[in-house]
C-alpha cells in the first residue's frame, strides 16, 4: 500500500516509521575510485562543473562515479546544488537506478556530505511530484542514522501543501514524530501558508495554536502567511496591525509581505493608502524599496490610476530607482503632458 494511502488511515496506535516502508537494507562501504577521468580536474573546480559531471555519470547509470564525485566535490568546497540530481527525470525509467543511487548515498562520507546529498535527493523527488518515492529515502535516512531532521521533511511538506493535500500533510507530522523528528516552525509555516491562501482562517488559527503549544518561535514566514490570509480575506486593517507587530518585533519584512498588503489594498480600491504604505516603508532595504515601488507603479498603471502612478514614479525618479521599458514610456509621456 502506498505510504500516502496509509497517511489517510491513521491508527490510534502510532506505527513506527520503520514499519511503514518496504524493507531495504543498504550496507555502508567505502566508495571506490572509478579510475582516471578523460580530463584532469581543474585546479579550482566549481559546483557547476561538478553538477555537469554528476549529471553525465547519473544518466549513464554509473553510480560508482556519482558517489566518487559527490564525495570529492564537498572535499573541494563545491557543495551540491538543486541541480545535482537533475539526471532523475519524470520519465518512469529514470527511477530504475533509484535503489542503486540510495545505496550509493548511504556509502558517502559521514556527516554533511551524506546528509546534504540525501536531503537534496528528497527535494528533487518532490519537485518531480514523487513524494511517495521521497519517503523511501526518508526511511533509509532514519534506519541508517544519516542525519534525518525536520529540514529533510520540508520538501515533502511543501509538495503536499502546494497540492492542498492537507490531510496527508497532517499525517506527515505524525510520521515525523514516529521517526523521532520534531516538526519545526518552517514545517508548520507550510501548513499555515496553504490555509491562509485558501482564506481558511479557522484552520490557520489552529496551526498558530499548535505552534504556540509546542513552544516554537514564530518567524518572518509565519507573519507573511498570516498577512496573506488577512489580505485575501479582505481584512487589510488586520494585515496592517500584523505588519506593524512584525516590524516592532524586529523581523525582516520580505517583499512578498508588502506585496500581499499592496494587492489587498488595491483590490479594495485603497489606492492612496497603498502609495502611502510604500512611502512610509522606504529606507530600510534598498532592493526591497526598488521592488515595492516598481510593482506598485506597474499595478497602478494597469488599473488606469494615472495620478497615483505618477506620484510613485516621481518618487522613483528622485530616488534613482530603475524603470522598466513600460514604466519609462508611461512616465516620459505623462511628464511631457503635464509640462
Secondary structure, 3 states (H helix, E strand, C coil): CCHHHHHHCCCCCCCCHHHCCCCCCCCCCCCCCCCCCCCCCCCCCCHHHHHHHHHHHHHCCCHHHHHHHHHHHHHCCCCCCCCCCCCCCCCHHHHHHHHHHHHHHHCCCCCHHHHHHHHHHHHHHHHCCCHHHHHHHHHHHHHHCCCCCHHHHHHHHHHHHHCCCHHHHHHHHHHHHHCCCCCCHHHHHHHHHHHHHCCCHHHHHHHHHHHHHCCCCCCHHHHHHHHHHHHHCCCHHHHHHHHHHHHHCCCCCCHHHHHHHHHHHHHCCCHHHHHHHHHHHCCCCHHHHHHHHHHHHHHHHHCCCHHHHHHHHHHHHHHCCCCCHHHHHHHHHHHHHHC
